[in-house]
Amino acid sequence: MDSKKGYSKPGEFKPIDLLACAAAREVKDGEIVFAGTGLPMLAIMVAQHTQAPTAVCIYESGSIDGRPIDLPTSVADARCSYQAAVADGLTDVFGQLQSGKVDLAYLGGAEVDLYGNVNCTFMGGPTGKRLTGSGGNSDIHSLAKRSVLIMPQLGQKRRFVERVSYITSPGWKIPHWPDKEWVPKREVYGSAFNGGPAAVISDMGVYRFDENGEMYLDTVHPGFTAEECRENCTFDLNITRVKGETLTPTYEELDLLYKIIDPEGIIMK
């Protein structure tokens, strides 16, 4: 690791700091980014303060290109509309998704599988548990050019599965009706296909998807091993392509998170 870039050392940052900064680094300058409440808001704000100053943020509740002075409590917070180009509603911002204008979207979920399918609807069989449901998850994951999932993993291997219990939001491969054969999403979507999941960022590592749409481990967070990441999945995770450790937050990014973006400690407690 290049110390000249001011990367923090283990013990100088918390897991949430690494999640926010790793997610922020997925944003390219000039991109249109769709963000929800919580870590996605931290990520886009860090990105706008660092490598992507002209990135445009669309908040799910209806504001476009808002520039909050500090972290809103949720996407419904009036601060999301500060200096915004548009302050409208759900119809407008989801219309931007459907028209193919969103480059990157952040999401979460209860389960993610080998092909990046997301479940936030139902887990288990007939006696299973009903979850909160899709919200905008299906639209966002289906229509953004790239999506990044931010999910806990350590000690929760039930979240990283070979096949999700219920496909709320489609990844790279989905069952095609009526024969239920698993096929690439591009074949099903046709001209409506825009892209798919680009990464999953957990509290253990960063995962990406190969040419077959299958998840693999890209980098492992400091303090963990590739084998531990595989052990916290219920499928045989590909760890042969690991590039090394995930870059830790820089001191600049930590200052941004705690002193500029979230000085009230809404998330960075």
Buried (B, 14 or more C-beta within 10 A) or exposed (E): EEEEEEBBEEEEBBBBBBBBBBBBBBBBEEBBBBBBBBBBBBBBBBBBBBEBEEBBBBBBBBBBBBBBEBBBBBBEBEBBBBEBEBBBEEEBBBEBBEEBBBBBBBBBBBBBBBBBBBBBBBBEEEEEEEBEEBEBBBBBBBBBBBBBBBBBBBEBBBBBBEBBBBBBBBBBBBBBEEEEEEEBBBEBBEEEBBBBBBBBBBBBBBBBBEEEBBBBBBBBBBEBEBEBBBEBBBBEBBBEEBEEBBBBBBBBBBEBBEEBBBEEEBBBE
